[in-house]
Amino acid sequence: MERDAAIDEIFDAAIDEILAFTTGDIRLALRVLLVECVLLEEELRQMRAASPTQLR
């Protein structure tokens, strides 16, 4: 599967930002990503619960 170069640049910039925020600590960067993923999953769950027929 091919990705657009612009998407790769966005991903690289996001990774650079996270690493800068965590002062290069990879373990902390992974923790930040995990926490963000959990928060996004909860937000999606709440949205689905509010509108069960539209967000499946």
RODRENVEX-30426 format. One record per residue (C-alpha): residue in three letters; y, z, x. Coordinates in nm, 3 decimals, always signed. Layout:
N
type,py,pz,px
ALA,Y,Z,X
...
This chain:
56
type,py,pz,px
MET,+0.000,+0.000,+0.000
GLU,+0.337,-0.103,+0.144
ARG,+0.645,+0.111,+0.110
ASP,+0.999,-0.009,+0.121
ALA,+1.179,+0.061,+0.451
ALA,+1.463,+0.226,+0.255
ILE,+1.217,+0.475,+0.107
ASP,+1.084,+0.553,+0.456
GLU,+1.440,+0.621,+0.572
ILE,+1.499,+0.855,+0.278
PHE,+1.175,+1.041,+0.355
ASP,+1.262,+1.065,+0.724
ALA,+1.608,+1.199,+0.643
ALA,+1.460,+1.459,+0.406
ILE,+1.209,+1.567,+0.670
ASP,+1.484,+1.591,+0.931
GLU,+1.693,+1.803,+0.692
ILE,+1.405,+2.040,+0.621
LEU,+1.325,+2.075,+0.991
ALA,+1.691,+2.144,+1.069
PHE,+1.703,+2.405,+0.792
THR,+1.393,+2.575,+0.934
THR,+1.513,+2.537,+1.296
GLY,+1.211,+2.324,+1.380
ASP,+0.953,+2.578,+1.260
ILE,+0.682,+2.350,+1.118
ARG,+0.501,+2.637,+0.943
LEU,+0.821,+2.742,+0.768
ALA,+0.897,+2.379,+0.680
LEU,+0.555,+2.347,+0.514
ARG,+0.617,+2.673,+0.328
VAL,+0.950,+2.539,+0.201
LEU,+0.780,+2.221,+0.079
LEU,+0.503,+2.418,-0.092
VAL,+0.751,+2.643,-0.271
GLU,+0.953,+2.341,-0.384
CYS,+0.638,+2.172,-0.512
VAL,+0.540,+2.480,-0.713
LEU,+0.891,+2.503,-0.860
LEU,+0.888,+2.136,-0.956
GLU,+0.542,+2.169,-1.114
GLU,+0.664,+2.463,-1.321
GLU,+0.973,+2.270,-1.428
LEU,+0.754,+1.976,-1.533
ARG,+0.521,+2.211,-1.722
GLN,+0.816,+2.355,-1.912
MET,+0.948,+2.008,-1.993
ARG,+0.608,+1.901,-2.120
ALA,+0.584,+2.212,-2.335
ALA,+0.928,+2.141,-2.485
SER,+0.839,+1.780,-2.563
PRO,+0.460,+1.739,-2.562
THR,+0.448,+1.384,-2.696
GLN,+0.702,+1.228,-2.457
LEU,+0.602,+1.358,-2.111
ARG,+0.233,+1.288,-2.064
